[in-house]
Amino acid sequence: MRIVLVLALSLLGCSYSGSINEPVSYFNVETPRPFGYVNGDEIPQRIIIETRSGITLQTGSLPAKGQINRWLNLNRVTVKQSGQRYQIDLLYQVFYAPLEVKSLTLPGFTVQLSQGKKSVGKNVPAWTFTPSPLRELVVRQTEQGEYMRPDSPPPLLTDTQALYGLAASLSVAVLIAAYLGYLYGCYPNMLRRTVFKRALRKLEGLSKADMEQALTLVHHALNNLNGQPLFANRLSDFYRRNPEYLQINTQLLGFFTYSNRYFFSDGMIAVAQDLQQIKDLCEQCRKIERGSR
């Protein structure tokens, strides 16, 4: 009994040792469905090989890229290695238009592996698949000729949300553009909102030597806003129509007083401070005009 047990253990040890020495520990060929292909379809094939240390793949044993026969091309050959694991991806393309369902075969080949001067081959078997005809064998005829049946059109994706988003974006853009146009005086019927803006722009380039022009500019802006010539004794009527300017009443009175002295008094000499006060008044009017004061 003991002798039989020893012999059994010895046999098991030999079998295990032999499996360790196998050059290829894993070999598998992965292929897609073997039916339903038509002219021009591509067929992928993947080969997975795992070897023990020291075994290398001979890439020269793989099929060469290009035409294999009159109806079959090999478009791509890719080899990826991760340690002792090789992944070989082949991409075939079929150029065959049968009149009826027919069986075709991807040719098999032998993958060569080497360890030093020794070589080991693993067979990749031929793979059979069936291409389908593009149309029926007996084509029905109509008065206009052949009765061809096109593929059903794909279902259209709903674009309701995209249209809503586009409409909302355009609406916001129009509102922003309209507001900017309002601020920058782009509308002829809103020129009253830019009278002091134009006056202030012209005042920036004047000096105390141009005091007469500066006073005229501000008078012209006030007259445009009032709709008629504005004088100091009519400010109360002006405030009734434009109550927001009442907050700068002191500065407006000072402006009219200075203007009367400048135009109707002899020997009036303008100084830089006087011009700055006029610019400050115009700046305050511009803020009220924009609604920021």
ZIURMO-V194781 format. One line per field, one symbol per residue. psi: psi as a letter, one per 40 degrees, with the letter a starting at -180 (. if undefined). burial: 1 if it has 24 or more other C-alpha atoms within 12 Angstrom, else 0. A space follows every 50 residues. Layout:
psi->???
burial->???
This chain:
psi->ddddddddddddddddddddehdhehhihhiaififiiheiihihhhhhh iihehihgdeeiiihahdaeehihdihhhhhgbehhhhhhhihhghgiei hihihhiiihhhiigbeihhihhhiihhihiiidiidhhiiideaigihi ihiihiihfddddddddddddddddddddddddefehdefddeedddddd ddddeiadefddddddddddddddddeihhideedddddddgdeedefdd dddddddddddddeiiehhiiddddddddddddddddddeee.
burial->00000000000000000000001100001010000011001111111111 10001110000110000000011110100000001111111111111000 00010100001111000000010100100111100000000000000000 00000000000000000000000000000000100000000111111111 00100000001111111111110011000101001001000000100100 0110110110010000000100011011111111111111000
